[in-house]
Amino acid sequence: MMEYMPLVLFAVICIVLMFGYPVALSLAGTALAFTGLGYGLETVGIDANFDASYLNAFPNRLYGIMTNATLLAVPLFVLMGVLLEKSKVAETLLDAMALLFGSLRGGLGISVTLVGMLLAASTGIVGATVVTMGLLSLPTMLKRGYSPSLATGTICATGTLGQIIPPSIALVLLGDVLSSAYQQAQLAMGIFSPKTVSVGDLFMGALVPGLILVAVYMLYVSLVAFFRPDAAPPADREELMKELGHGEGLGLLLLKGLVPPIVLIIAVLGSILAGLATPTEASAVGAFGAFVLALAYRRLNLETLKDVLRTTTHVTTMVFLILIGAALFSLVFRAYGGEELVTHVFESMPGGVVGATVIVMLVIFLLGFILDFIEITFVVVPIVGPILLAMGLDPVWLGIMIAINLQTSFLTPPFGFALFYLRGVAPASLPTSAIYRGVVPFIVLQLGMLVALSFFPQLATWLPSKF
């Protein structure tokens, strides 16, 4: 029985999180409770298979978190995203795209997809993107006769692009965890001068799959508009211009809405791809650029700045507290022999590395119903990552597969976080069932992307190999 304590620990933490307790405290509290249980059983003479020496590494883990330069990118990218949200860049950009494509069948859906891509590449925050797009574009799409399911599905799916299109906070966190896992895997294989995988590698690896997803989304919207014209009718440009309240011409509006975010994206991603800056340095460039944009749009005052800094501090504190709780949970899991148990299960699994990868992807997909990507990244990936990488998987490919898997779980009813974000800002007259129906085709498209990556890993590994 005692050899299965790691599985009991994992099951208990999932149950505690489902009750809605704070994630960081749930991870740390459950780990400490099982630590006490291990000590207590050993005291009364019951062999709990608990090696308390693992906990001696906890101070070093804390120091490593505090001195980790990669994680500095988290507050800076969050600051960049919140500044862009407050400066109304998304609003101007969406208006410009709606006027450019709105007169085509399915044009508003295409404009939403393009704006979602640009917001993902400049903010990387899923919740902010879905809420912003829901508030700005959903009323216009419904008023122009769009099918509620198509409108809501497009907004939810494009909002989750912030999970995969760099600079994604999810990729920053995943890159840091996979880097440690990759080094552990190589040391376990007897390689004492291990190679490294960086956040920049994941950024480059995610670029091609992310752009393919954008293209597939637009193709789907275009096909729906072609075969079901009543689901995505064209809009009159003059009426749109009056409704959106822009007195300037389309050219000036495009210049105002499109050029600044594209310049910012080139400054951030271009500096990484060109090898001029690390992701952490590029995040500082992005935060400064977003600050300049907010000033240029005259949307930055003292009250807004306080709100931006408060939100950034809140999100950053949450991430680091979860990371500390996850570090303690991981050590207790290993103290109960969890790593050996998972390794044994994977090695005895039919199908070898393919079977193990399929099971891990399925578990991550199912956990995505109840856990956020941060918990999965900090709790699950450190457990399964070293084992899968030791079996010969490419770390960049594995990282992109996990990122797209988590992106898909954001959409999956009934617990997909993107669905909750949109439900919170959608009109009360819009049934929740329409949102659920709308995301199903996009879930199928994303699962198709996972299958394509499985058969063609070069989609994720080609670009990093060239840089």
Contacts in CASP RR format, 6 or more apart in sequence:
PFRMAT RR
TARGET T0000
AUTHOR 0000-0000-0000
METHOD contacts of the structure
MODEL  1
MMEYMPLVLFAVICIVLMFGYPVALSLAGTALAFTGLGYGLETVGIDANF
DASYLNAFPNRLYGIMTNATLLAVPLFVLMGVLLEKSKVAETLLDAMALL
FGSLRGGLGISVTLVGMLLAASTGIVGATVVTMGLLSLPTMLKRGYSPSL
ATGTICATGTLGQIIPPSIALVLLGDVLSSAYQQAQLAMGIFSPKTVSVG
DLFMGALVPGLILVAVYMLYVSLVAFFRPDAAPPADREELMKELGHGEGL
GLLLLKGLVPPIVLIIAVLGSILAGLATPTEASAVGAFGAFVLALAYRRL
NLETLKDVLRTTTHVTTMVFLILIGAALFSLVFRAYGGEELVTHVFESMP
GGVVGATVIVMLVIFLLGFILDFIEITFVVVPIVGPILLAMGLDPVWLGI
MIAINLQTSFLTPPFGFALFYLRGVAPASLPTSAIYRGVVPFIVLQLGML
VALSFFPQLATWLPSKF
2 46 0 8 1.000
2 47 0 8 1.000
2 48 0 8 1.000
2 49 0 8 1.000
3 49 0 8 1.000
3 337 0 8 1.000
3 341 0 8 1.000
4 341 0 8 1.000
5 34 0 8 1.000
5 48 0 8 1.000
5 49 0 8 1.000
5 50 0 8 1.000
5 336 0 8 1.000
5 337 0 8 1.000
6 333 0 8 1.000
6 336 0 8 1.000
6 337 0 8 1.000
6 338 0 8 1.000
6 341 0 8 1.000
6 342 0 8 1.000
7 341 0 8 1.000
9 30 0 8 1.000
9 31 0 8 1.000
9 34 0 8 1.000
9 329 0 8 1.000
9 332 0 8 1.000
9 333 0 8 1.000
9 336 0 8 1.000
10 333 0 8 1.000
12 30 0 8 1.000
12 34 0 8 1.000
13 26 0 8 1.000
13 27 0 8 1.000
13 30 0 8 1.000
13 329 0 8 1.000
13 379 0 8 1.000
14 367 0 8 1.000
14 370 0 8 1.000
14 371 0 8 1.000
16 26 0 8 1.000
16 30 0 8 1.000
17 23 0 8 1.000
17 26 0 8 1.000
17 370 0 8 1.000
17 371 0 8 1.000
17 375 0 8 1.000
18 370 0 8 1.000
20 26 0 8 1.000
23 318 0 8 1.000
23 322 0 8 1.000
23 372 0 8 1.000
23 374 0 8 1.000
23 375 0 8 1.000
24 318 0 8 1.000
24 321 0 8 1.000
24 322 0 8 1.000
24 324 0 8 1.000
24 325 0 8 1.000
27 322 0 8 1.000
27 325 0 8 1.000
27 326 0 8 1.000
27 328 0 8 1.000
27 329 0 8 1.000
27 375 0 8 1.000
27 379 0 8 1.000
28 324 0 8 1.000
28 325 0 8 1.000
28 328 0 8 1.000
28 329 0 8 1.000
30 329 0 8 1.000
31 325 0 8 1.000
31 328 0 8 1.000
31 329 0 8 1.000
31 331 0 8 1.000
31 332 0 8 1.000
31 333 0 8 1.000
32 328 0 8 1.000
32 332 0 8 1.000
34 332 0 8 1.000
34 336 0 8 1.000
35 52 0 8 1.000
35 55 0 8 1.000
35 332 0 8 1.000
35 335 0 8 1.000
37 48 0 8 1.000
38 48 0 8 1.000
38 50 0 8 1.000
38 52 0 8 1.000
39 50 0 8 1.000
39 52 0 8 1.000
40 48 0 8 1.000
41 47 0 8 1.000
41 48 0 8 1.000
41 50 0 8 1.000
42 48 0 8 1.000
42 50 0 8 1.000
48 336 0 8 1.000
49 336 0 8 1.000
49 337 0 8 1.000
50 335 0 8 1.000
50 336 0 8 1.000
51 335 0 8 1.000
51 337 0 8 1.000
52 335 0 8 1.000
53 335 0 8 1.000
54 331 0 8 1.000
54 332 0 8 1.000
54 334 0 8 1.000
54 335 0 8 1.000
55 331 0 8 1.000
55 332 0 8 1.000
55 335 0 8 1.000
57 331 0 8 1.000
58 327 0 8 1.000
58 328 0 8 1.000
58 331 0 8 1.000
61 327 0 8 1.000
61 328 0 8 1.000
61 331 0 8 1.000
62 324 0 8 1.000
62 327 0 8 1.000
65 71 0 8 1.000
65 320 0 8 1.000
65 323 0 8 1.000
65 324 0 8 1.000
65 327 0 8 1.000
68 176 0 8 1.000
69 280 0 8 1.000
70 172 0 8 1.000
70 175 0 8 1.000
70 176 0 8 1.000
70 179 0 8 1.000
70 198 0 8 1.000
70 199 0 8 1.000
70 279 0 8 1.000
70 280 0 8 1.000
71 172 0 8 1.000
71 173 0 8 1.000
71 176 0 8 1.000
71 320 0 8 1.000
71 323 0 8 1.000
72 280 0 8 1.000
72 283 0 8 1.000
73 167 0 8 1.000
73 172 0 8 1.000
73 199 0 8 1.000
73 279 0 8 1.000
73 280 0 8 1.000
73 282 0 8 1.000
73 283 0 8 1.000
74 169 0 8 1.000
74 172 0 8 1.000
74 173 0 8 1.000
74 316 0 8 1.000
74 319 0 8 1.000
74 320 0 8 1.000
75 312 0 8 1.000
75 313 0 8 1.000
75 315 0 8 1.000
75 316 0 8 1.000
76 280 0 8 1.000
76 283 0 8 1.000
76 284 0 8 1.000
76 286 0 8 1.000
76 287 0 8 1.000
77 124 0 8 1.000
77 167 0 8 1.000
77 169 0 8 1.000
77 172 0 8 1.000
77 283 0 8 1.000
77 286 0 8 1.000
77 287 0 8 1.000
78 125 0 8 1.000
78 169 0 8 1.000
78 311 0 8 1.000
78 312 0 8 1.000
78 315 0 8 1.000
78 316 0 8 1.000
79 287 0 8 1.000
79 290 0 8 1.000
79 308 0 8 1.000
79 309 0 8 1.000
79 312 0 8 1.000
80 122 0 8 1.000
80 123 0 8 1.000
80 268 0 8 1.000
80 283 0 8 1.000
80 286 0 8 1.000
80 287 0 8 1.000
80 289 0 8 1.000
80 290 0 8 1.000
81 122 0 8 1.000
81 123 0 8 1.000
81 124 0 8 1.000
81 125 0 8 1.000
81 128 0 8 1.000
81 290 0 8 1.000
82 125 0 8 1.000
82 128 0 8 1.000
82 308 0 8 1.000
82 311 0 8 1.000
82 312 0 8 1.000
83 287 0 8 1.000
83 290 0 8 1.000
83 291 0 8 1.000
83 293 0 8 1.000
83 294 0 8 1.000
83 300 0 8 1.000
83 308 0 8 1.000
84 90 0 8 1.000
84 119 0 8 1.000
84 122 0 8 1.000
84 123 0 8 1.000
84 261 0 8 1.000
84 264 0 8 1.000
84 290 0 8 1.000
84 293 0 8 1.000
84 294 0 8 1.000
85 123 0 8 1.000
85 125 0 8 1.000
85 128 0 8 1.000
85 132 0 8 1.000
86 294 0 8 1.000
86 299 0 8 1.000
86 300 0 8 1.000
86 304 0 8 1.000
86 307 0 8 1.000
86 308 0 8 1.000
87 290 0 8 1.000
87 293 0 8 1.000
87 294 0 8 1.000
87 297 0 8 1.000
87 299 0 8 1.000
87 300 0 8 1.000
88 297 0 8 1.000
88 299 0 8 1.000
89 122 0 8 1.000
89 257 0 8 1.000
89 260 0 8 1.000
89 261 0 8 1.000
89 293 0 8 1.000
89 297 0 8 1.000
90 115 0 8 1.000
90 119 0 8 1.000
90 129 0 8 1.000
90 132 0 8 1.000
90 133 0 8 1.000
90 136 0 8 1.000
91 132 0 8 1.000
91 136 0 8 1.000
92 253 0 8 1.000
92 256 0 8 1.000
92 257 0 8 1.000
92 297 0 8 1.000
93 115 0 8 1.000
93 118 0 8 1.000
93 119 0 8 1.000
93 257 0 8 1.000
93 258 0 8 1.000
93 261 0 8 1.000
94 111 0 8 1.000
94 112 0 8 1.000
94 115 0 8 1.000
94 133 0 8 1.000
94 136 0 8 1.000
94 137 0 8 1.000
95 244 0 8 1.000
95 246 0 8 1.000
95 253 0 8 1.000
95 257 0 8 1.000
96 250 0 8 1.000
96 253 0 8 1.000
96 254 0 8 1.000
96 256 0 8 1.000
96 257 0 8 1.000
96 258 0 8 1.000
97 111 0 8 1.000
97 112 0 8 1.000
97 114 0 8 1.000
97 115 0 8 1.000
97 258 0 8 1.000
98 108 0 8 1.000
98 111 0 8 1.000
98 137 0 8 1.000
98 140 0 8 1.000
98 235 0 8 1.000
98 240 0 8 1.000
98 244 0 8 1.000
99 237 0 8 1.000
99 240 0 8 1.000
99 241 0 8 1.000
99 244 0 8 1.000
99 246 0 8 1.000
99 250 0 8 1.000
99 253 0 8 1.000
100 111 0 8 1.000
100 250 0 8 1.000
100 254 0 8 1.000
101 107 0 8 1.000
101 108 0 8 1.000
101 109 0 8 1.000
101 110 0 8 1.000
101 111 0 8 1.000
101 114 0 8 1.000
102 108 0 8 1.000
102 111 0 8 1.000
102 234 0 8 1.000
102 235 0 8 1.000
102 237 0 8 1.000
102 240 0 8 1.000
103 234 0 8 1.000
103 235 0 8 1.000
103 236 0 8 1.000
103 237 0 8 1.000
104 110 0 8 1.000
104 225 0 8 1.000
104 234 0 8 1.000
105 222 0 8 1.000
105 225 0 8 1.000
105 226 0 8 1.000
105 229 0 8 1.000
105 232 0 8 1.000
105 233 0 8 1.000
105 234 0 8 1.000
106 146 0 8 1.000
106 221 0 8 1.000
106 222 0 8 1.000
106 224 0 8 1.000
106 225 0 8 1.000
106 232 0 8 1.000
106 233 0 8 1.000
106 234 0 8 1.000
107 221 0 8 1.000
107 225 0 8 1.000
107 232 0 8 1.000
107 234 0 8 1.000
107 235 0 8 1.000
108 137 0 8 1.000
108 140 0 8 1.000
108 141 0 8 1.000
108 144 0 8 1.000
108 146 0 8 1.000
108 232 0 8 1.000
108 235 0 8 1.000
109 141 0 8 1.000
109 146 0 8 1.000
109 150 0 8 1.000
109 151 0 8 1.000
109 154 0 8 1.000
109 221 0 8 1.000
109 232 0 8 1.000
110 218 0 8 1.000
110 221 0 8 1.000
110 222 0 8 1.000
111 137 0 8 1.000
112 133 0 8 1.000
112 137 0 8 1.000
112 141 0 8 1.000
112 154 0 8 1.000
112 155 0 8 1.000
112 158 0 8 1.000
113 154 0 8 1.000
113 158 0 8 1.000
113 214 0 8 1.000
113 217 0 8 1.000
113 218 0 8 1.000
113 221 0 8 1.000
114 214 0 8 1.000
114 218 0 8 1.000
115 133 0 8 1.000
115 137 0 8 1.000
115 158 0 8 1.000
116 129 0 8 1.000
116 133 0 8 1.000
116 158 0 8 1.000
116 159 0 8 1.000
116 161 0 8 1.000
117 158 0 8 1.000
117 161 0 8 1.000
117 165 0 8 1.000
117 211 0 8 1.000
117 214 0 8 1.000
118 261 0 8 1.000
118 262 0 8 1.000
118 265 0 8 1.000
119 129 0 8 1.000
119 132 0 8 1.000
119 133 0 8 1.000
119 159 0 8 1.000
119 162 0 8 1.000
119 261 0 8 1.000
120 129 0 8 1.000
120 158 0 8 1.000
120 159 0 8 1.000
120 161 0 8 1.000
120 162 0 8 1.000
120 164 0 8 1.000
120 165 0 8 1.000
120 168 0 8 1.000
121 165 0 8 1.000
121 166 0 8 1.000
121 167 0 8 1.000
121 265 0 8 1.000
121 269 0 8 1.000
122 261 0 8 1.000
122 264 0 8 1.000
122 265 0 8 1.000
122 268 0 8 1.000
122 290 0 8 1.000
123 129 0 8 1.000
123 162 0 8 1.000
124 162 0 8 1.000
124 163 0 8 1.000
124 165 0 8 1.000
124 167 0 8 1.000
124 168 0 8 1.000
124 169 0 8 1.000
125 162 0 8 1.000
125 169 0 8 1.000
126 159 0 8 1.000
126 160 0 8 1.000
126 162 0 8 1.000
126 163 0 8 1.000
126 410 0 8 1.000
126 417 0 8 1.000
126 418 0 8 1.000
126 421 0 8 1.000
127 159 0 8 1.000
127 417 0 8 1.000
127 418 0 8 1.000
127 421 0 8 1.000
129 158 0 8 1.000
129 159 0 8 1.000
129 161 0 8 1.000
129 162 0 8 1.000
130 155 0 8 1.000
130 156 0 8 1.000
130 159 0 8 1.000
130 160 0 8 1.000
130 418 0 8 1.000
130 421 0 8 1.000
130 422 0 8 1.000
131 421 0 8 1.000
131 422 0 8 1.000
131 424 0 8 1.000
131 425 0 8 1.000
133 155 0 8 1.000
133 158 0 8 1.000
133 159 0 8 1.000
134 155 0 8 1.000
134 422 0 8 1.000
134 425 0 8 1.000
134 426 0 8 1.000
135 425 0 8 1.000
137 151 0 8 1.000
137 155 0 8 1.000
138 151 0 8 1.000
138 152 0 8 1.000
138 155 0 8 1.000
138 422 0 8 1.000
138 425 0 8 1.000
138 426 0 8 1.000
138 427 0 8 1.000
139 427 0 8 1.000
140 240 0 8 1.000
140 243 0 8 1.000
141 151 0 8 1.000
142 148 0 8 1.000
142 151 0 8 1.000
142 427 0 8 1.000
142 430 0 8 1.000
144 233 0 8 1.000
144 235 0 8 1.000
145 230 0 8 1.000
145 233 0 8 1.000
146 231 0 8 1.000
146 232 0 8 1.000
146 233 0 8 1.000
147 224 0 8 1.000
147 228 0 8 1.000
147 230 0 8 1.000
147 231 0 8 1.000
147 232 0 8 1.000
148 430 0 8 1.000
148 431 0 8 1.000
148 434 0 8 1.000
149 434 0 8 1.000
149 435 0 8 1.000
149 437 0 8 1.000
149 438 0 8 1.000
150 221 0 8 1.000
150 224 0 8 1.000
150 231 0 8 1.000
150 232 0 8 1.000
150 438 0 8 1.000
152 422 0 8 1.000
152 426 0 8 1.000
152 430 0 8 1.000
152 434 0 8 1.000
152 435 0 8 1.000
152 438 0 8 1.000
152 439 0 8 1.000
153 435 0 8 1.000
153 438 0 8 1.000
153 439 0 8 1.000
153 441 0 8 1.000
153 442 0 8 1.000
154 217 0 8 1.000
154 221 0 8 1.000
154 442 0 8 1.000
155 422 0 8 1.000
156 411 0 8 1.000
156 418 0 8 1.000
156 419 0 8 1.000
156 421 0 8 1.000
156 422 0 8 1.000
156 435 0 8 1.000
156 438 0 8 1.000
156 439 0 8 1.000
156 442 0 8 1.000
157 217 0 8 1.000
157 411 0 8 1.000
157 418 0 8 1.000
157 439 0 8 1.000
157 442 0 8 1.000
157 445 0 8 1.000
157 446 0 8 1.000
158 214 0 8 1.000
158 217 0 8 1.000
159 418 0 8 1.000
160 407 0 8 1.000
160 410 0 8 1.000
160 411 0 8 1.000
160 418 0 8 1.000
161 210 0 8 1.000
161 213 0 8 1.000
161 214 0 8 1.000
161 407 0 8 1.000
162 168 0 8 1.000
162 170 0 8 1.000
162 407 0 8 1.000
163 170 0 8 1.000
163 373 0 8 1.000
163 403 0 8 1.000
163 404 0 8 1.000
163 406 0 8 1.000
163 407 0 8 1.000
163 410 0 8 1.000
164 170 0 8 1.000
164 171 0 8 1.000
164 206 0 8 1.000
164 209 0 8 1.000
164 210 0 8 1.000
164 213 0 8 1.000
164 400 0 8 1.000
164 403 0 8 1.000
164 404 0 8 1.000
164 407 0 8 1.000
165 206 0 8 1.000
165 207 0 8 1.000
165 210 0 8 1.000
165 211 0 8 1.000
165 214 0 8 1.000
166 200 0 8 1.000
166 202 0 8 1.000
166 203 0 8 1.000
166 204 0 8 1.000
166 206 0 8 1.000
166 207 0 8 1.000
166 269 0 8 1.000
166 272 0 8 1.000
167 203 0 8 1.000
167 268 0 8 1.000
167 269 0 8 1.000
167 272 0 8 1.000
167 279 0 8 1.000
167 282 0 8 1.000
167 283 0 8 1.000
168 203 0 8 1.000
168 206 0 8 1.000
168 403 0 8 1.000
170 373 0 8 1.000
170 377 0 8 1.000
170 403 0 8 1.000
170 406 0 8 1.000
171 199 0 8 1.000
171 202 0 8 1.000
171 203 0 8 1.000
171 206 0 8 1.000
171 403 0 8 1.000
172 199 0 8 1.000
172 279 0 8 1.000
173 319 0 8 1.000
173 373 0 8 1.000
173 374 0 8 1.000
173 377 0 8 1.000
173 378 0 8 1.000
174 202 0 8 1.000
174 377 0 8 1.000
174 381 0 8 1.000
174 399 0 8 1.000
174 402 0 8 1.000
174 403 0 8 1.000
175 197 0 8 1.000
175 198 0 8 1.000
175 199 0 8 1.000
175 202 0 8 1.000
175 399 0 8 1.000
176 199 0 8 1.000
177 377 0 8 1.000
177 378 0 8 1.000
177 381 0 8 1.000
177 382 0 8 1.000
178 197 0 8 1.000
178 202 0 8 1.000
178 381 0 8 1.000
178 385 0 8 1.000
178 389 0 8 1.000
178 395 0 8 1.000
178 398 0 8 1.000
178 399 0 8 1.000
179 196 0 8 1.000
179 197 0 8 1.000
179 198 0 8 1.000
179 199 0 8 1.000
179 395 0 8 1.000
180 382 0 8 1.000
181 381 0 8 1.000
181 382 0 8 1.000
181 385 0 8 1.000
181 386 0 8 1.000
181 389 0 8 1.000
181 395 0 8 1.000
182 194 0 8 1.000
182 195 0 8 1.000
182 196 0 8 1.000
182 197 0 8 1.000
182 386 0 8 1.000
182 389 0 8 1.000
182 395 0 8 1.000
183 194 0 8 1.000
183 196 0 8 1.000
184 386 0 8 1.000
184 389 0 8 1.000
185 385 0 8 1.000
185 386 0 8 1.000
185 387 0 8 1.000
185 389 0 8 1.000
185 390 0 8 1.000
186 194 0 8 1.000
186 195 0 8 1.000
186 389 0 8 1.000
186 390 0 8 1.000
187 194 0 8 1.000
188 386 0 8 1.000
188 390 0 8 1.000
189 390 0 8 1.000
197 395 0 8 1.000
197 396 0 8 1.000
198 278 0 8 1.000
198 279 0 8 1.000
199 278 0 8 1.000
199 279 0 8 1.000
200 272 0 8 1.000
200 278 0 8 1.000
200 279 0 8 1.000
200 464 0 8 1.000
201 395 0 8 1.000
201 396 0 8 1.000
201 464 0 8 1.000
202 396 0 8 1.000
202 399 0 8 1.000
202 400 0 8 1.000
202 403 0 8 1.000
203 269 0 8 1.000
203 272 0 8 1.000
203 273 0 8 1.000
203 279 0 8 1.000
204 272 0 8 1.000
204 273 0 8 1.000
204 463 0 8 1.000
204 464 0 8 1.000
204 467 0 8 1.000
205 396 0 8 1.000
205 400 0 8 1.000
205 460 0 8 1.000
205 461 0 8 1.000
205 463 0 8 1.000
205 464 0 8 1.000
206 400 0 8 1.000
206 403 0 8 1.000
206 460 0 8 1.000
207 269 0 8 1.000
207 463 0 8 1.000
208 459 0 8 1.000
208 460 0 8 1.000
208 462 0 8 1.000
208 463 0 8 1.000
209 400 0 8 1.000
209 404 0 8 1.000
209 449 0 8 1.000
209 453 0 8 1.000
209 459 0 8 1.000
209 460 0 8 1.000
212 449 0 8 1.000
212 452 0 8 1.000
212 459 0 8 1.000
213 404 0 8 1.000
213 445 0 8 1.000
213 446 0 8 1.000
213 449 0 8 1.000
216 445 0 8 1.000
216 449 0 8 1.000
217 442 0 8 1.000
217 445 0 8 1.000
220 441 0 8 1.000
220 442 0 8 1.000
220 445 0 8 1.000
221 232 0 8 1.000
224 231 0 8 1.000
224 232 0 8 1.000
225 231 0 8 1.000
225 232 0 8 1.000
241 247 0 8 1.000
241 249 0 8 1.000
246 253 0 8 1.000
248 256 0 8 1.000
260 293 0 8 1.000
260 296 0 8 1.000
261 293 0 8 1.000
264 286 0 8 1.000
264 289 0 8 1.000
264 290 0 8 1.000
264 293 0 8 1.000
267 282 0 8 1.000
267 285 0 8 1.000
267 286 0 8 1.000
267 289 0 8 1.000
268 282 0 8 1.000
268 283 0 8 1.000
268 285 0 8 1.000
268 286 0 8 1.000
269 282 0 8 1.000
270 276 0 8 1.000
270 282 0 8 1.000
271 277 0 8 1.000
271 281 0 8 1.000
271 282 0 8 1.000
271 285 0 8 1.000
272 278 0 8 1.000
272 279 0 8 1.000
272 282 0 8 1.000
273 467 0 8 1.000
275 467 0 8 1.000
277 285 0 8 1.000
291 300 0 8 1.000
294 300 0 8 1.000
294 304 0 8 1.000
318 374 0 8 1.000
319 374 0 8 1.000
322 374 0 8 1.000
322 375 0 8 1.000
322 378 0 8 1.000
323 378 0 8 1.000
325 378 0 8 1.000
326 375 0 8 1.000
326 378 0 8 1.000
326 379 0 8 1.000
326 382 0 8 1.000
327 378 0 8 1.000
329 379 0 8 1.000
330 379 0 8 1.000
330 382 0 8 1.000
330 383 0 8 1.000
333 339 0 8 1.000
333 383 0 8 1.000
338 383 0 8 1.000
339 383 0 8 1.000
339 386 0 8 1.000
339 387 0 8 1.000
342 383 0 8 1.000
342 384 0 8 1.000
342 387 0 8 1.000
343 387 0 8 1.000
346 352 0 8 1.000
346 356 0 8 1.000
346 359 0 8 1.000
346 384 0 8 1.000
346 387 0 8 1.000
346 388 0 8 1.000
346 391 0 8 1.000
349 355 0 8 1.000
349 356 0 8 1.000
349 359 0 8 1.000
352 391 0 8 1.000
353 388 0 8 1.000
353 391 0 8 1.000
353 392 0 8 1.000
353 393 0 8 1.000
356 387 0 8 1.000
356 388 0 8 1.000
356 391 0 8 1.000
357 388 0 8 1.000
357 393 0 8 1.000
357 398 0 8 1.000
357 401 0 8 1.000
360 384 0 8 1.000
360 388 0 8 1.000
361 401 0 8 1.000
361 402 0 8 1.000
361 405 0 8 1.000
361 450 0 8 1.000
363 380 0 8 1.000
364 376 0 8 1.000
364 380 0 8 1.000
364 402 0 8 1.000
364 405 0 8 1.000
364 406 0 8 1.000
364 409 0 8 1.000
365 405 0 8 1.000
365 408 0 8 1.000
365 409 0 8 1.000
365 412 0 8 1.000
367 376 0 8 1.000
367 380 0 8 1.000
367 409 0 8 1.000
368 376 0 8 1.000
368 406 0 8 1.000
368 409 0 8 1.000
368 410 0 8 1.000
368 412 0 8 1.000
368 415 0 8 1.000
368 416 0 8 1.000
369 409 0 8 1.000
369 412 0 8 1.000
369 415 0 8 1.000
369 416 0 8 1.000
370 415 0 8 1.000
371 379 0 8 1.000
372 417 0 8 1.000
373 406 0 8 1.000
373 410 0 8 1.000
376 406 0 8 1.000
377 402 0 8 1.000
377 406 0 8 1.000
381 402 0 8 1.000
385 398 0 8 1.000
388 398 0 8 1.000
389 395 0 8 1.000
389 398 0 8 1.000
394 457 0 8 1.000
394 460 0 8 1.000
394 461 0 8 1.000
396 460 0 8 1.000
396 461 0 8 1.000
396 464 0 8 1.000
397 453 0 8 1.000
397 457 0 8 1.000
397 460 0 8 1.000
397 461 0 8 1.000
399 460 0 8 1.000
400 453 0 8 1.000
400 460 0 8 1.000
401 450 0 8 1.000
401 453 0 8 1.000
401 454 0 8 1.000
401 460 0 8 1.000
404 446 0 8 1.000
404 449 0 8 1.000
404 450 0 8 1.000
404 453 0 8 1.000
405 450 0 8 1.000
407 446 0 8 1.000
408 443 0 8 1.000
408 446 0 8 1.000
408 447 0 8 1.000
408 450 0 8 1.000
409 416 0 8 1.000
410 416 0 8 1.000
410 417 0 8 1.000
410 418 0 8 1.000
411 418 0 8 1.000
411 419 0 8 1.000
411 439 0 8 1.000
411 442 0 8 1.000
411 443 0 8 1.000
411 446 0 8 1.000
412 439 0 8 1.000
412 443 0 8 1.000
413 419 0 8 1.000
413 436 0 8 1.000
413 439 0 8 1.000
414 436 0 8 1.000
418 439 0 8 1.000
419 432 0 8 1.000
419 435 0 8 1.000
419 436 0 8 1.000
419 439 0 8 1.000
422 435 0 8 1.000
423 432 0 8 1.000
423 435 0 8 1.000
426 435 0 8 1.000
452 459 0 8 1.000
453 459 0 8 1.000
453 460 0 8 1.000
END
